[in-house]
Amino acid sequence: MDLSLALTWIMFLGLFPLAFFWLRRAWRILFRRDYSEVALKRGEPPPNAERYAPYTAAINLVAGGVAVSVILLVVISGIPYETWTAIAGSTIWLKFFGDFVVSRQARANWGKADKG
């Protein structure tokens, strides 16, 4: 067993908890109406979290679905290493960027003077 094989297994096995947490977050937002994890910035949701809940739910649902699809494609059809790592890596980065954009958009103060 060499280092690249170990890292491949770590990345593949890491998809399982990522998919679980992303799909669980989407479930909480869509069905339980729990907005405590919507558009977080420094661990706090914005005051109007319900407004941004659909965007956060969609980001998590798509990312979780892609992660589950990659897992199934690797196990069932054995897609090449380069393909599934590219899909998984792109999904992880796009999910993080999407969450970042939504969290900053939820707190945008364009054209508003600071009171205080």
C-alpha positions in Angstrom: 0.0 0.0 0.0 1.4 3.3 -1.0 0.6 6.9 -0.1 -1.5 7.7 -3.1 -3.8 4.7 -2.5 -4.2 5.7 1.1 -5.1 9.3 0.1 -7.6 8.0 -2.5 -9.4 5.9 0.1 -9.4 8.9 2.6 -11.0 11.1 -0.1 -13.5 8.4 -1.1 -14.5 7.7 2.5 -14.7 11.4 3.2 -17.5 11.7 0.7 -19.8 9.7 3.0 -19.9 12.1 6.0 -20.0 15.1 3.6 -23.0 13.8 1.8 -24.7 12.9 5.1 -24.2 16.4 6.6 -25.2 18.2 3.5 -28.4 16.2 2.9 -29.2 16.4 6.6 -28.9 20.2 6.5 -31.1 20.4 3.5 -33.7 18.1 5.3 -33.6 20.4 8.3 -34.2 23.5 6.3 -36.8 22.2 4.0 -38.9 19.9 6.2 -38.2 21.0 9.8 -38.1 24.7 9.0 -34.9 25.0 11.1 -33.1 28.1 9.9 -30.3 28.0 12.4 -27.8 26.9 9.8 -28.8 29.3 7.0 -26.3 31.8 5.7 -24.0 31.5 8.7 -21.3 34.1 9.3 -19.2 33.5 12.4 -21.6 30.9 13.4 -24.7 33.2 13.5 -27.6 33.2 11.1 -28.8 36.5 9.7 -31.9 38.1 11.1 -33.8 37.3 7.9 -32.6 33.7 7.6 -36.0 32.4 6.2 -35.5 34.6 3.1 -32.2 32.8 2.3 -33.3 29.3 3.3 -34.3 28.1 -0.2 -30.8 29.0 -1.6 -29.0 27.3 1.2 -31.2 24.2 1.0 -30.7 24.0 -2.8 -26.9 24.3 -2.4 -26.9 21.5 0.2 -29.3 19.3 -1.7 -27.4 19.5 -5.0 -24.0 19.0 -3.3 -25.3 16.1 -1.3 -26.9 14.6 -4.3 -23.7 14.9 -6.4 -21.7 13.3 -3.6 -24.1 10.4 -3.3 -24.0 10.0 -7.1 -20.2 9.9 -7.1 -20.2 7.3 -4.4 -22.6 5.1 -6.3 -20.8 5.6 -9.6 -17.5 4.6 -8.0 -19.0 1.5 -6.3 -21.3 0.4 -9.1 -19.7 1.3 -12.4 -16.1 2.0 -11.3 -15.6 5.3 -13.1 -12.0 6.4 -13.5 -10.1 8.0 -10.6 -9.5 11.2 -12.5 -13.2 11.6 -13.2 -14.7 11.0 -9.8 -12.0 13.0 -8.0 -12.6 16.0 -10.4 -16.4 15.8 -9.8 -16.0 15.4 -6.0 -13.4 18.2 -5.7 -15.4 20.6 -7.8 -18.5 19.9 -5.8 -16.8 20.5 -2.5 -15.3 23.8 -3.7 -18.5 25.0 -5.4 -20.5 24.2 -2.2 -18.2 26.2 0.0 -18.2 29.1 -2.5 -22.0 29.0 -2.7 -22.4 29.0 1.1 -20.0 31.9 1.3 -21.9 34.0 -1.3 -25.3 33.3 0.3 -23.9 34.2 3.8 -22.5 37.5 2.5 -25.5 38.3 0.4 -27.7 37.9 3.5 -25.8 40.6 5.2 -25.3 43.0 2.4 -25.5 46.7 3.3 -25.3 48.3 -0.1 -26.2 52.0 0.0 -27.3 51.9 3.6 -25.6 54.1 6.2 -24.4 52.5 9.4 -26.5 53.5 12.3 -24.6 53.3 15.5 
